[in-house]
């Protein structure tokens, strides 16, 4: 399993996550986006529609009709009603249910950095996890320490 850590220093998750969703969808994969904050999910819903108007980032909410058909699904739990193999934690909170997915994205900021560091250390003890760290530099996402 691969886990990508995204340090949000300039962009918000509402700006960064649609780029990941676009890439995931472009690769023919599905994504489950998880947050326990309903306001954040609503903001992500809006961002997925508006950030790339030239592209159609189809998505829906967990528990709604046709959830299975959605390439990107927004929900409060890790139940992949859309059969996603990739999961994104928009609220900066790691959930061990991610181990049932092929890839996870953990978005965090200064408010949740301590928890992200703890998750990084915990995942470093697992042989079945490849960790990657990404940060913003000059407006671009780069991999690094």
N, CA, C and O atoms as a GROMACS GRO file, in nm:
protein
  580
    1UNK      N    1   0.084  -0.118   0.000
    1UNK     CA    2   0.000   0.000   0.000
    1UNK      C    3   0.089   0.124   0.000
    1UNK      O    4   0.194   0.127   0.064
    2UNK      N    5   0.044   0.224  -0.072
    2UNK     CA    6   0.115   0.352  -0.074
    2UNK      C    7   0.033   0.456  -0.001
    2UNK      O    8  -0.089   0.465  -0.018
    3UNK      N    9   0.100   0.536   0.083
    3UNK     CA   10   0.035   0.645   0.154
    3UNK      C   11   0.109   0.774   0.120
    3UNK      O   12   0.229   0.786   0.143
    4UNK      N   13   0.034   0.869   0.065
    4UNK     CA   14   0.090   0.999   0.029
    4UNK      C   15   0.044   1.102   0.131
    4UNK      O   16  -0.076   1.122   0.152
    5UNK      N   17   0.141   1.168   0.194
    5UNK     CA   18   0.115   1.273   0.291
    5UNK      C   19   0.126   1.407   0.219
    5UNK      O   20   0.228   1.434   0.156
    6UNK      N   21   0.025   1.491   0.229
    6UNK     CA   22   0.025   1.622   0.166
    6UNK      C   23   0.018   1.731   0.272
    6UNK      O   24  -0.083   1.746   0.339
    7UNK      N   25   0.128   1.806   0.287
    7UNK     CA   26   0.133   1.917   0.380
    7UNK      C   27   0.073   2.040   0.312
    7UNK      O   28   0.129   2.092   0.216
    8UNK      N   29  -0.038   2.086   0.363
    8UNK     CA   30  -0.108   2.202   0.308
    8UNK      C   31  -0.052   2.328   0.372
    8UNK      O   32  -0.096   2.368   0.480
    9UNK      N   33   0.044   2.390   0.306
    9UNK     CA   34   0.104   2.511   0.360
    9UNK      C   35   0.052   2.636   0.291
    9UNK      O   36   0.042   2.742   0.354
   10UNK      N   37   0.020   2.626   0.163
   10UNK     CA   38  -0.033   2.740   0.088
   10UNK      C   39  -0.177   2.714   0.045
   10UNK      O   40  -0.265   2.796   0.070
   11UNK      N   41  -0.201   2.602  -0.020
   11UNK     CA   42  -0.335   2.567  -0.066
   11UNK      C   43  -0.417   2.507   0.047
   11UNK      O   44  -0.363   2.454   0.144
   12UNK      N   45  -0.547   2.516   0.031
   12UNK     CA   46  -0.638   2.446   0.122
   12UNK      C   47  -0.666   2.308   0.062
   12UNK      O   48  -0.632   2.282  -0.053
   13UNK      N   49  -0.727   2.222   0.138
   13UNK     CA   50  -0.764   2.091   0.087
   13UNK      C   51  -0.865   2.105  -0.026
   13UNK      O   52  -0.869   2.023  -0.118
   14UNK      N   53  -0.948   2.209  -0.019
   14UNK     CA   54  -1.046   2.232  -0.125
   14UNK      C   55  -0.981   2.269  -0.258
   14UNK      O   56  -1.042   2.252  -0.364
   15UNK      N   57  -0.859   2.318  -0.253
   15UNK     CA   58  -0.783   2.348  -0.374
   15UNK      C   59  -0.699   2.228  -0.418
   15UNK      O   60  -0.691   2.199  -0.537
   16UNK      N   61  -0.639   2.160  -0.324
   16UNK     CA   62  -0.547   2.051  -0.356
   16UNK      C   63  -0.617   1.921  -0.395
   16UNK      O   64  -0.575   1.853  -0.488
   17UNK      N   65  -0.722   1.886  -0.324
   17UNK     CA   66  -0.785   1.756  -0.347
   17UNK      C   67  -0.845   1.740  -0.487
   17UNK      O   68  -0.833   1.631  -0.544
   18UNK      N   69  -0.910   1.842  -0.545
   18UNK     CA   70  -0.961   1.822  -0.681
   18UNK      C   71  -0.853   1.784  -0.782
   18UNK      O   72  -0.881   1.711  -0.878
   19UNK      N   73  -0.731   1.832  -0.763
   19UNK     CA   74  -0.621   1.792  -0.852
   19UNK      C   75  -0.594   1.642  -0.841
   19UNK      O   76  -0.571   1.574  -0.941
   20UNK      N   77  -0.596   1.593  -0.719
   20UNK     CA   78  -0.575   1.448  -0.698
   20UNK      C   79  -0.692   1.372  -0.759
   20UNK      O   80  -0.672   1.271  -0.827
   21UNK      N   81  -0.814   1.418  -0.734
   21UNK     CA   82  -0.932   1.351  -0.789
   21UNK      C   83  -0.927   1.346  -0.941
   21UNK      O   84  -0.962   1.244  -1.001
   22UNK      N   85  -0.885   1.454  -1.002
   22UNK     CA   86  -0.874   1.459  -1.148
   22UNK      C   87  -0.772   1.356  -1.197
   22UNK      O   88  -0.796   1.287  -1.296
   23UNK      N   89  -0.660   1.346  -1.129
   23UNK     CA   90  -0.556   1.251  -1.166
   23UNK      C   91  -0.603   1.106  -1.147
   23UNK      O   92  -0.579   1.021  -1.232
   24UNK      N   93  -0.669   1.080  -1.036
   24UNK     CA   94  -0.721   0.946  -1.007
   24UNK      C   95  -0.823   0.906  -1.114
   24UNK      O   96  -0.817   0.795  -1.169
   25UNK      N   97  -0.914   0.995  -1.143
   25UNK     CA   98  -1.016   0.967  -1.244
   25UNK      C   99  -0.953   0.947  -1.381
   25UNK      O  100  -0.994   0.859  -1.457
   26UNK      N  101  -0.852   1.030  -1.414
   26UNK     CA  102  -0.782   1.018  -1.541
   26UNK      C  103  -0.712   0.885  -1.558
   26UNK      O  104  -0.692   0.838  -1.670
   27UNK      N  105  -0.674   0.824  -1.446
   27UNK     CA  106  -0.608   0.693  -1.449
   27UNK      C  107  -0.710   0.579  -1.451
   27UNK      O  108  -0.673   0.461  -1.449
   28UNK      N  109  -0.838   0.614  -1.456
   28UNK     CA  110  -0.943   0.512  -1.460
   28UNK      C  111  -0.973   0.450  -1.325
   28UNK      O  112  -1.034   0.344  -1.317
   29UNK      N  113  -0.930   0.515  -1.219
   29UNK     CA  114  -0.952   0.465  -1.083
   29UNK      C  115  -1.067   0.542  -1.018
   29UNK      O  116  -1.120   0.638  -1.074
   30UNK      N  117  -1.104   0.498  -0.898
   30UNK     CA  118  -1.208   0.563  -0.819
   30UNK      C  119  -1.150   0.607  -0.686
   30UNK      O  120  -1.054   0.548  -0.636
   31UNK      N  121  -1.209   0.711  -0.629
   31UNK     CA  122  -1.158   0.771  -0.507
   31UNK      C  123  -1.272   0.789  -0.407
   31UNK      O  124  -1.382   0.831  -0.442
   32UNK      N  125  -1.244   0.756  -0.283
   32UNK     CA  126  -1.333   0.785  -0.171
   32UNK      C  127  -1.269   0.897  -0.090
   32UNK      O  128  -1.154   0.884  -0.046
   33UNK      N  129  -1.341   1.006  -0.069
   33UNK     CA  130  -1.293   1.119   0.009
   33UNK      C  131  -1.366   1.119   0.142
   33UNK      O  132  -1.489   1.118   0.146
   34UNK      N  133  -1.290   1.119   0.251
   34UNK     CA  134  -1.348   1.106   0.384
   34UNK      C  135  -1.317   1.228   0.470
   34UNK      O  136  -1.204   1.277   0.473
   35UNK      N  137  -1.420   1.276   0.538
   35UNK     CA  138  -1.406   1.381   0.639
   35UNK      C  139  -1.524   1.367   0.734
   35UNK      O  140  -1.635   1.335   0.692
   36UNK      N  141  -1.500   1.392   0.861
   36UNK     CA  142  -1.612   1.388   0.955
   36UNK      C  143  -1.674   1.527   0.972
   36UNK      O  144  -1.759   1.547   1.059
   37UNK      N  145  -1.631   1.622   0.889
   37UNK     CA  146  -1.680   1.758   0.893
   37UNK      C  147  -1.773   1.781   0.774
   37UNK      O  148  -1.727   1.789   0.660
   38UNK      N  149  -1.903   1.791   0.799
   38UNK     CA  150  -2.002   1.808   0.692
   38UNK      C  151  -1.979   1.936   0.613
   38UNK      O  152  -2.001   1.939   0.492
   39UNK      N  153  -1.934   2.043   0.679
   39UNK     CA  154  -1.906   2.168   0.608
   39UNK      C  155  -1.789   2.151   0.512
   39UNK      O  156  -1.789   2.205   0.401
   40UNK      N  157  -1.689   2.076   0.554
   40UNK     CA  158  -1.574   2.051   0.466
   40UNK      C  159  -1.617   1.969   0.345
   40UNK      O  160  -1.574   1.996   0.233
   41UNK      N  161  -1.700   1.868   0.367
   41UNK     CA  162  -1.749   1.787   0.255
   41UNK      C  163  -1.829   1.873   0.157
   41UNK      O  164  -1.818   1.856   0.036
   42UNK      N  165  -1.909   1.965   0.209
   42UNK     CA  166  -1.986   2.054   0.122
   42UNK      C  167  -1.893   2.145   0.042
   42UNK      O  168  -1.917   2.170  -0.076
   43UNK      N  169  -1.788   2.195   0.105
   43UNK     CA  170  -1.690   2.279   0.035
   43UNK      C  171  -1.615   2.199  -0.071
   43UNK      O  172  -1.586   2.251  -0.179
   44UNK      N  173  -1.584   2.074  -0.042
   44UNK     CA  174  -1.518   1.988  -0.140
   44UNK      C  175  -1.611   1.956  -0.256
   44UNK      O  176  -1.568   1.952  -0.372
   45UNK      N  177  -1.738   1.935  -0.227
   45UNK     CA  178  -1.837   1.912  -0.331
   45UNK      C  179  -1.836   2.029  -0.429
   45UNK      O  180  -1.832   2.009  -0.551
   46UNK      N  181  -1.840   2.149  -0.377
   46UNK     CA  182  -1.840   2.269  -0.460
   46UNK      C  183  -1.709   2.281  -0.538
   46UNK      O  184  -1.711   2.311  -0.658
   47UNK      N  185  -1.597   2.257  -0.473
   47UNK     CA  186  -1.466   2.267  -0.539
   47UNK      C  187  -1.451   2.166  -0.652
   47UNK      O  188  -1.392   2.198  -0.755
   48UNK      N  189  -1.502   2.045  -0.634
   48UNK     CA  190  -1.493   1.944  -0.738
   48UNK      C  191  -1.570   1.985  -0.862
   48UNK      O  192  -1.531   1.949  -0.974
   49UNK      N  193  -1.678   2.059  -0.846
   49UNK     CA  194  -1.754   2.108  -0.962
   49UNK      C  195  -1.687   2.228  -1.025
   49UNK      O  196  -1.687   2.241  -1.148
   50UNK      N  197  -1.629   2.317  -0.944
   50UNK     CA  198  -1.585   2.446  -0.993
   50UNK      C  199  -1.438   2.458  -1.031
   50UNK      O  200  -1.403   2.542  -1.115
   51UNK      N  201  -1.351   2.378  -0.972
   51UNK     CA  202  -1.208   2.401  -0.994
   51UNK      C  203  -1.163   2.373  -1.137
   51UNK      O  204  -1.077   2.445  -1.189
   52UNK      N  205  -1.218   2.273  -1.201
   52UNK     CA  206  -1.182   2.240  -1.338
   52UNK      C  207  -1.307   2.241  -1.425
   52UNK      O  208  -1.356   2.135  -1.463
   53UNK      N  209  -1.360   2.359  -1.457
   53UNK     CA  210  -1.485   2.364  -1.532
   53UNK      C  211  -1.476   2.299  -1.671
   53UNK      O  212  -1.577   2.255  -1.726
   54UNK      N  213  -1.356   2.293  -1.726
   54UNK     CA  214  -1.340   2.229  -1.857
   54UNK      C  215  -1.346   2.077  -1.849
   54UNK      O  216  -1.368   2.010  -1.950
   55UNK      N  217  -1.327   2.023  -1.731
   55UNK     CA  218  -1.336   1.879  -1.708
   55UNK      C  219  -1.462   1.850  -1.626
   55UNK      O  220  -1.511   1.935  -1.552
   56UNK      N  221  -1.511   1.732  -1.641
   56UNK     CA  222  -1.628   1.694  -1.564
   56UNK      C  223  -1.583   1.598  -1.455
   56UNK      O  224  -1.564   1.479  -1.481
   57UNK      N  225  -1.566   1.648  -1.334
   57UNK     CA  226  -1.527   1.565  -1.220
   57UNK      C  227  -1.653   1.513  -1.152
   57UNK      O  228  -1.693   1.563  -1.046
   58UNK      N  229  -1.713   1.414  -1.213
   58UNK     CA  230  -1.836   1.357  -1.157
   58UNK      C  231  -1.808   1.303  -1.017
   58UNK      O  232  -1.706   1.240  -0.991
   59UNK      N  233  -1.901   1.330  -0.929
   59UNK     CA  234  -1.887   1.283  -0.791
   59UNK      C  235  -2.025   1.286  -0.725
   59UNK      O  236  -2.120   1.344  -0.777
   60UNK      N  237  -2.030   1.224  -0.609
   60UNK     CA  238  -2.154   1.221  -0.535
   60UNK      C  239  -2.126   1.200  -0.388
   60UNK      O  240  -2.011   1.194  -0.345
   61UNK      N  241  -2.232   1.189  -0.312
   61UNK     CA  242  -2.220   1.169  -0.168
   61UNK      C  243  -2.258   1.027  -0.130
   61UNK      O  244  -2.349   0.968  -0.188
   62UNK      N  245  -2.188   0.974  -0.033
   62UNK     CA  246  -2.217   0.840   0.017
   62UNK      C  247  -2.362   0.836   0.067
   62UNK      O  248  -2.414   0.934   0.121
   63UNK      N  249  -2.424   0.723   0.048
   63UNK     CA  250  -2.560   0.704   0.094
   63UNK      C  251  -2.667   0.752  -0.001
   63UNK      O  252  -2.786   0.729   0.021
   64UNK      N  253  -2.627   0.819  -0.107
   64UNK     CA  254  -2.724   0.868  -0.204
   64UNK      C  255  -2.743   0.766  -0.316
   64UNK      O  256  -2.657   0.680  -0.337
   65UNK      N  257  -2.853   0.776  -0.388
   65UNK     CA  258  -2.872   0.686  -0.503
   65UNK      C  259  -2.756   0.702  -0.602
   65UNK      O  260  -2.702   0.812  -0.620
   66UNK      N  261  -2.721   0.596  -0.663
   66UNK     CA  262  -2.616   0.593  -0.765
   66UNK      C  263  -2.474   0.612  -0.709
   66UNK      O  264  -2.382   0.643  -0.784
   67UNK      N  265  -2.456   0.594  -0.580
   67UNK     CA  266  -2.322   0.607  -0.521
   67UNK      C  267  -2.224   0.510  -0.587
   67UNK      O  268  -2.106   0.542  -0.603
   68UNK      N  269  -2.270   0.393  -0.624
   68UNK     CA  270  -2.184   0.293  -0.686
   68UNK      C  271  -2.123   0.343  -0.816
   68UNK      O  272  -2.012   0.304  -0.851
   69UNK      N  273  -2.193   0.428  -0.888
   69UNK     CA  274  -2.146   0.476  -1.018
   69UNK      C  275  -2.047   0.592  -1.010
   69UNK      O  276  -1.986   0.627  -1.110
   70UNK      N  277  -2.031   0.650  -0.893
   70UNK     CA  278  -1.951   0.772  -0.881
   70UNK      C  279  -1.801   0.743  -0.882
   70UNK      O  280  -1.754   0.662  -0.802
   71UNK      N  281  -1.725   0.809  -0.970
   71UNK     CA  282  -1.579   0.791  -0.968
   71UNK      C  283  -1.516   0.854  -0.844
   71UNK      O  284  -1.411   0.809  -0.797
   72UNK      N  285  -1.580   0.957  -0.791
   72UNK     CA  286  -1.535   1.021  -0.667
   72UNK      C  287  -1.656   1.026  -0.574
   72UNK      O  288  -1.762   1.077  -0.610
   73UNK      N  289  -1.637   0.973  -0.454
   73UNK     CA  290  -1.746   0.968  -0.356
   73UNK      C  291  -1.703   1.040  -0.230
   73UNK      O  292  -1.593   1.015  -0.179
   74UNK      N  293  -1.787   1.127  -0.178
   74UNK     CA  294  -1.761   1.201  -0.054
   74UNK      C  295  -1.841   1.137   0.059
   74UNK      O  296  -1.961   1.113   0.046
   75UNK      N  297  -1.774   1.110   0.171
   75UNK     CA  298  -1.844   1.049   0.282
   75UNK      C  299  -1.777   1.074   0.416
   75UNK      O  300  -1.664   1.122   0.424
   76UNK      N  301  -1.850   1.039   0.520
   76UNK     CA  302  -1.798   1.055   0.656
   76UNK      C  303  -1.734   0.927   0.709
   76UNK      O  304  -1.671   0.928   0.815
   77UNK      N  305  -1.750   0.817   0.636
   77UNK     CA  306  -1.691   0.690   0.678
   77UNK      C  307  -1.606   0.632   0.566
   77UNK      O  308  -1.603   0.685   0.455
   78UNK      N  309  -1.538   0.525   0.595
   78UNK     CA  310  -1.450   0.460   0.498
   78UNK      C  311  -1.520   0.353   0.416
   78UNK      O  312  -1.454   0.266   0.358
   79UNK      N  313  -1.651   0.357   0.409
   79UNK     CA  314  -1.727   0.261   0.330
   79UNK      C  315  -1.724   0.305   0.184
   79UNK      O  316  -1.784   0.406   0.147
   80UNK      N  317  -1.654   0.229   0.102
   80UNK     CA  318  -1.637   0.264  -0.040
   80UNK      C  319  -1.754   0.211  -0.121
   80UNK      O  320  -1.743   0.109  -0.189
   81UNK      N  321  -1.865   0.281  -0.114
   81UNK     CA  322  -1.984   0.241  -0.187
   81UNK      C  323  -1.963   0.247  -0.338
   81UNK      O  324  -2.042   0.192  -0.414
   82UNK      N  325  -1.856   0.313  -0.382
   82UNK     CA  326  -1.825   0.323  -0.524
   82UNK      C  327  -1.712   0.226  -0.565
   82UNK      O  328  -1.657   0.237  -0.674
   83UNK      N  329  -1.680   0.132  -0.477
   83UNK     CA  330  -1.573   0.033  -0.501
   83UNK      C  331  -1.436   0.097  -0.522
   83UNK      O  332  -1.352   0.041  -0.593
   84UNK      N  333  -1.413   0.212  -0.462
   84UNK     CA  334  -1.284   0.280  -0.474
   84UNK      C  335  -1.172   0.196  -0.414
   84UNK      O  336  -1.193   0.125  -0.316
   85UNK      N  337  -1.055   0.203  -0.475
   85UNK     CA  338  -0.935   0.139  -0.423
   85UNK      C  339  -0.839   0.243  -0.366
   85UNK      O  340  -0.733   0.210  -0.314
   86UNK      N  341  -0.879   0.371  -0.378
   86UNK     CA  342  -0.800   0.482  -0.325
   86UNK      C  343  -0.888   0.563  -0.231
   86UNK      O  344  -1.008   0.581  -0.255
   87UNK      N  345  -0.826   0.611  -0.123
   87UNK     CA  346  -0.900   0.687  -0.023
   87UNK      C  347  -0.821   0.812   0.013
   87UNK      O  348  -0.698   0.808   0.023
   88UNK      N  349  -0.892   0.923   0.032
   88UNK     CA  350  -0.830   1.049   0.071
   88UNK      C  351  -0.893   1.096   0.202
   88UNK      O  352  -1.015   1.103   0.215
   89UNK      N  353  -0.807   1.130   0.296
   89UNK     CA  354  -0.854   1.182   0.424
   89UNK      C  355  -0.838   1.334   0.421
   89UNK      O  356  -0.729   1.387   0.442
   90UNK      N  357  -0.947   1.402   0.394
   90UNK     CA  358  -0.946   1.547   0.377
   90UNK      C  359  -0.933   1.622   0.508
   90UNK      O  360  -0.887   1.736   0.511
   91UNK      N  361  -0.973   1.558   0.617
   91UNK     CA  362  -0.974   1.625   0.747
   91UNK      C  363  -0.846   1.605   0.828
   91UNK      O  364  -0.839   1.648   0.944
   92UNK      N  365  -0.746   1.540   0.769
   92UNK     CA  366  -0.618   1.522   0.838
   92UNK      C  367  -0.617   1.412   0.941
   92UNK      O  368  -0.521   1.399   1.017
   93UNK      N  369  -0.723   1.332   0.946
   93UNK     CA  370  -0.734   1.225   1.046
   93UNK      C  371  -0.715   1.089   0.978
   93UNK      O  372  -0.791   1.052   0.889
   94UNK      N  373  -0.612   1.016   1.020
   94UNK     CA  374  -0.588   0.882   0.968
   94UNK      C  375  -0.689   0.785   1.027
   94UNK      O  376  -0.726   0.795   1.144
   95UNK      N  377  -0.733   0.692   0.945
   95UNK     CA  378  -0.822   0.585   0.990
   95UNK      C  379  -0.763   0.453   0.941
   95UNK      O  380  -0.726   0.441   0.824
   96UNK      N  381  -0.753   0.356   1.030
   96UNK     CA  382  -0.691   0.228   0.994
   96UNK      C  383  -0.768   0.151   0.887
   96UNK      O  384  -0.713   0.056   0.831
   97UNK      N  385  -0.891   0.188   0.859
   97UNK     CA  386  -0.965   0.123   0.750
   97UNK      C  387  -0.895   0.146   0.616
   97UNK      O  388  -0.924   0.076   0.518
   98UNK      N  389  -0.804   0.242   0.610
   98UNK     CA  390  -0.728   0.268   0.487
   98UNK      C  391  -0.647   0.147   0.444
   98UNK      O  392  -0.613   0.133   0.327
   99UNK      N  393  -0.615   0.059   0.539
   99UNK     CA  394  -0.535  -0.060   0.504
   99UNK      C  395  -0.611  -0.152   0.409
   99UNK      O  396  -0.550  -0.243   0.351
  100UNK      N  397  -0.739  -0.133   0.392
  100UNK     CA  398  -0.817  -0.210   0.296
  100UNK      C  399  -0.814  -0.152   0.155
  100UNK      O  400  -0.878  -0.206   0.064
  101UNK      N  401  -0.740  -0.042   0.135
  101UNK     CA  402  -0.730   0.025   0.006
  101UNK      C  403  -0.589   0.007  -0.050
  101UNK      O  404  -0.497  -0.032   0.022
  102UNK      N  405  -0.573   0.034  -0.178
  102UNK     CA  406  -0.441   0.025  -0.241
  102UNK      C  407  -0.356   0.148  -0.216
  102UNK      O  408  -0.234   0.139  -0.207
  103UNK      N  409  -0.422   0.262  -0.204
  103UNK     CA  410  -0.348   0.388  -0.186
  103UNK      C  411  -0.431   0.483  -0.102
  103UNK      O  412  -0.554   0.487  -0.112
  104UNK      N  413  -0.362   0.560  -0.019
  104UNK     CA  414  -0.428   0.659   0.066
  104UNK      C  415  -0.358   0.793   0.053
  104UNK      O  416  -0.236   0.800   0.034
  105UNK      N  417  -0.436   0.899   0.064
  105UNK     CA  418  -0.386   1.036   0.062
  105UNK      C  419  -0.427   1.099   0.194
  105UNK      O  420  -0.545   1.100   0.229
  106UNK      N  421  -0.331   1.152   0.268
  106UNK     CA  422  -0.360   1.219   0.395
  106UNK      C  423  -0.322   1.365   0.381
  106UNK      O  424  -0.205   1.400   0.370
  107UNK      N  425  -0.423   1.451   0.380
  107UNK     CA  426  -0.402   1.596   0.372
  107UNK      C  427  -0.400   1.651   0.514
  107UNK      O  428  -0.488   1.623   0.594
  108UNK      N  429  -0.297   1.732   0.543
  108UNK     CA  430  -0.287   1.787   0.678
  108UNK      C  431  -0.227   1.927   0.670
  108UNK      O  432  -0.162   1.963   0.573
  109UNK      N  433  -0.250   2.003   0.775
  109UNK     CA  434  -0.197   2.139   0.783
  109UNK      C  435  -0.132   2.156   0.920
  109UNK      O  436  -0.111   2.059   0.992
  110UNK      N  437  -0.098   2.279   0.954
  110UNK     CA  438  -0.032   2.304   1.082
  110UNK      C  439  -0.117   2.262   1.202
  110UNK      O  440  -0.064   2.228   1.307
  111UNK      N  441  -0.248   2.266   1.185
  111UNK     CA  442  -0.339   2.226   1.294
  111UNK      C  443  -0.332   2.076   1.322
  111UNK      O  444  -0.348   2.033   1.436
  112UNK      N  445  -0.309   1.998   1.218
  112UNK     CA  446  -0.310   1.852   1.233
  112UNK      C  447  -0.172   1.789   1.210
  112UNK      O  448  -0.161   1.668   1.190
  113UNK      N  449  -0.067   1.871   1.212
  113UNK     CA  450   0.067   1.822   1.179
  113UNK      C  451   0.119   1.720   1.282
  113UNK      O  452   0.186   1.624   1.244
  114UNK      N  453   0.089   1.739   1.409
  114UNK     CA  454   0.138   1.644   1.510
  114UNK      C  455   0.079   1.506   1.490
  114UNK      O  456   0.149   1.405   1.502
  115UNK      N  457  -0.050   1.500   1.460
  115UNK     CA  458  -0.114   1.370   1.433
  115UNK      C  459  -0.055   1.308   1.307
  115UNK      O  460  -0.035   1.186   1.301
  116UNK      N  461  -0.027   1.389   1.206
  116UNK     CA  462   0.032   1.337   1.081
  116UNK      C  463   0.171   1.280   1.108
  116UNK      O  464   0.208   1.177   1.053
  117UNK      N  465   0.247   1.345   1.192
  117UNK     CA  466   0.381   1.294   1.228
  117UNK      C  467   0.370   1.159   1.299
  117UNK      O  468   0.447   1.067   1.272
  118UNK      N  469   0.273   1.148   1.388
  118UNK     CA  470   0.251   1.020   1.456
  118UNK      C  471   0.210   0.911   1.358
  118UNK      O  472   0.255   0.797   1.370
  119UNK      N  473   0.127   0.946   1.262
  119UNK     CA  474   0.085   0.849   1.160
  119UNK      C  475   0.204   0.809   1.074
  119UNK      O  476   0.219   0.692   1.040
  120UNK      N  477   0.288   0.904   1.037
  120UNK     CA  478   0.408   0.876   0.958
  120UNK      C  479   0.497   0.773   1.031
  120UNK      O  480   0.544   0.676   0.971
  121UNK      N  481   0.518   0.797   1.159
  121UNK     CA  482   0.602   0.704   1.238
  121UNK      C  483   0.537   0.567   1.248
  121UNK      O  484   0.604   0.465   1.230
  122UNK      N  485   0.408   0.562   1.275
  122UNK     CA  486   0.336   0.435   1.288
  122UNK      C  487   0.343   0.357   1.157
  122UNK      O  488   0.369   0.236   1.158
  123UNK      N  489   0.321   0.424   1.045
  123UNK     CA  490   0.325   0.354   0.915
  123UNK      C  491   0.467   0.311   0.879
  123UNK      O  492   0.485   0.215   0.804
  124UNK      N  493   0.567   0.382   0.930
  124UNK     CA  494   0.706   0.345   0.905
  124UNK      C  495   0.744   0.211   0.966
  124UNK      O  496   0.842   0.150   0.924
  125UNK      N  497   0.668   0.166   1.063
  125UNK     CA  498   0.694   0.037   1.127
  125UNK      C  499   0.633  -0.080   1.051
  125UNK      O  500   0.654  -0.195   1.087
  126UNK      N  501   0.557  -0.050   0.946
  126UNK     CA  502   0.489  -0.154   0.868
  126UNK      C  503   0.567  -0.180   0.739
  126UNK      O  504   0.604  -0.088   0.667
  127UNK      N  505   0.591  -0.307   0.711
  127UNK     CA  506   0.664  -0.344   0.590
  127UNK      C  507   0.576  -0.336   0.466
  127UNK      O  508   0.628  -0.330   0.354
  128UNK      N  509   0.445  -0.337   0.482
  128UNK     CA  510   0.354  -0.338   0.368
  128UNK      C  511   0.310  -0.197   0.326
  128UNK      O  512   0.215  -0.183   0.248
  129UNK      N  513   0.376  -0.094   0.378
  129UNK     CA  514   0.338   0.044   0.347
  129UNK      C  515   0.458   0.121   0.292
  129UNK      O  516   0.567   0.119   0.350
  130UNK      N  517   0.436   0.187   0.179
  130UNK     CA  518   0.534   0.278   0.122
  130UNK      C  519   0.483   0.419   0.148
  130UNK      O  520   0.373   0.455   0.105
  131UNK      N  521   0.562   0.500   0.218
  131UNK     CA  522   0.522   0.636   0.252
  131UNK      C  523   0.588   0.736   0.158
  131UNK      O  524   0.703   0.722   0.120
  132UNK      N  525   0.511   0.839   0.123
  132UNK     CA  526   0.564   0.950   0.044
  132UNK      C  527   0.514   1.079   0.105
  132UNK      O  528   0.399   1.090   0.148
  133UNK      N  529   0.602   1.177   0.108
  133UNK     CA  530   0.569   1.308   0.164
  133UNK      C  531   0.576   1.412   0.054
  133UNK      O  532   0.673   1.417  -0.022
  134UNK      N  533   0.474   1.495   0.045
  134UNK     CA  534   0.471   1.601  -0.056
  134UNK      C  535   0.442   1.735   0.012
  134UNK      O  536   0.360   1.746   0.103
  135UNK      N  537   0.514   1.835  -0.036
  135UNK     CA  538   0.495   1.970   0.015
  135UNK      C  539   0.493   2.067  -0.102
  135UNK      O  540   0.533   2.033  -0.214
  136UNK      N  541   0.446   2.187  -0.076
  136UNK     CA  542   0.438   2.288  -0.180
  136UNK      C  543   0.564   2.373  -0.180
  136UNK      O  544   0.613   2.418  -0.076
  137UNK      N  545   0.615   2.394  -0.301
  137UNK     CA  546   0.731   2.480  -0.318
  137UNK      C  547   0.714   2.554  -0.449
  137UNK      O  548   0.698   2.493  -0.555
  138UNK      N  549   0.716   2.685  -0.443
  138UNK     CA  550   0.699   2.770  -0.562
  138UNK      C  551   0.570   2.734  -0.638
  138UNK      O  552   0.569   2.733  -0.761
  139UNK      N  553   0.465   2.705  -0.565
  139UNK     CA  554   0.336   2.676  -0.627
  139UNK      C  555   0.320   2.537  -0.682
  139UNK      O  556   0.216   2.506  -0.742
  140UNK      N  557   0.420   2.452  -0.664
  140UNK     CA  558   0.414   2.315  -0.714
  140UNK      C  559   0.426   2.216  -0.599
  140UNK      O  560   0.482   2.248  -0.494
  141UNK      N  561   0.373   2.096  -0.620
  141UNK     CA  562   0.388   1.990  -0.521
  141UNK      C  563   0.515   1.914  -0.553
  141UNK      O  564   0.533   1.867  -0.665
  142UNK      N  565   0.603   1.903  -0.455
  142UNK     CA  566   0.726   1.826  -0.475
  142UNK      C  567   0.735   1.718  -0.368
  142UNK      O  568   0.682   1.732  -0.258
  143UNK      N  569   0.803   1.610  -0.404
  143UNK     CA  570   0.824   1.503  -0.307
  143UNK      C  571   0.953   1.533  -0.233
  143UNK      O  572   1.052   1.576  -0.292
  144UNK      N  573   0.950   1.510  -0.106
  144UNK     CA  574   1.072   1.536  -0.030
  144UNK      C  575   1.054   1.517   0.118
  144UNK      O  576   0.947   1.480   0.167
  145UNK      N  577   1.161   1.544   0.186
  145UNK     CA  578   1.157   1.533   0.332
  145UNK      C  579   1.088   1.651   0.396
  145UNK      O  580   1.077   1.657   0.518
   0.00000   0.00000   0.00000
